Amino acid sequence: MGYIEKTILQHGYRGMPILAQQLPENYIEIAANAILSWSKGKILIATGFYVAGYAETDGPLGAVAIAKAIEKLGFEPVIVTDKFCEGFFEIENIPVIYVPLDAQKEQLEAILEEQKPVGLIAIERCGTNVNGVYANMSGKDITEVTAPIDLLFDMAAGKIPTIGIGDGGNEIGMGNVQETIAKELALVPCRNTVDYLVIATVSNWGGYGLVAGLSEATGEKLLMSYEEIAIYLEKIVKLGSIDGVLKEHVLSADAFGLDIEKEILTALK
């Protein structure tokens, strides 16, 4: 396994190294090179995970890091999310599409038709499980508070390249390893598959890892600094974002504080 993959799988406690064993050892390099092969155009980045009335801090940080990196490479990032992330991305001047919680398939089809993306990336975005339900890590049904953004990835299959980044088993892309999730983890697996799957201890770290892979492949410095990430985290917490594990408005993601965030970003730099 490569240095970047080892870095983003540190501090694991939810069995992600088990899932990572199902992927190529250099899965970051493969995903990064895939992006670099895409024609220049719009890339839709899906994120935002509902937890206890709010969007969690895991996902938006990685999404912003990816958006800023691909913009430097000549792509046009567009965030796709729902109302729980309202205001999170405008503060970074990144275009946003808000999908209604009760959106129908036709509305998702219209997004693909209007945007004509060259690729789709999901980072910490809930997908439907094999029972057709959006569920959190506790198995609770959150369908009523989750916009059906995963339909974009179903529609893109075989037509538009897709990347999924996850850290649990219920995120878009985890359908690639659903048999292992069902066998090894106490979770009903997501059914949505992607062309390239990235697994990390925290999905944000998977996003940073993907950017580090793009930096390595291009020789450009694309990764946000720890200071930039910390400032952005503070901004979205003020807007209502919570730590998805602690369920509190604190400067952390999945119960990992800024000291660990700094450790991961420094290692990837």
Salt bridges, closest charged atoms under 4 A:
ASP82 OD2 - ARG125 NH2 2.93
GLU92 OE1 - LYS68 NZ 3.01
GLU92 OE2 - LYS235 NZ 3.93
GLU113 OE2 - LYS116 NZ 3.34
ASP150 OD2 - ARG191 NH2 3.82
ASP154 OD2 - ARG191 NH2 2.75
ASP167 OD1 - ARG14 NH2 3.00
ASP254 OD2 - ARG14 NH2 3.27
GLU263 OE2 - HIS11 NE2 2.90
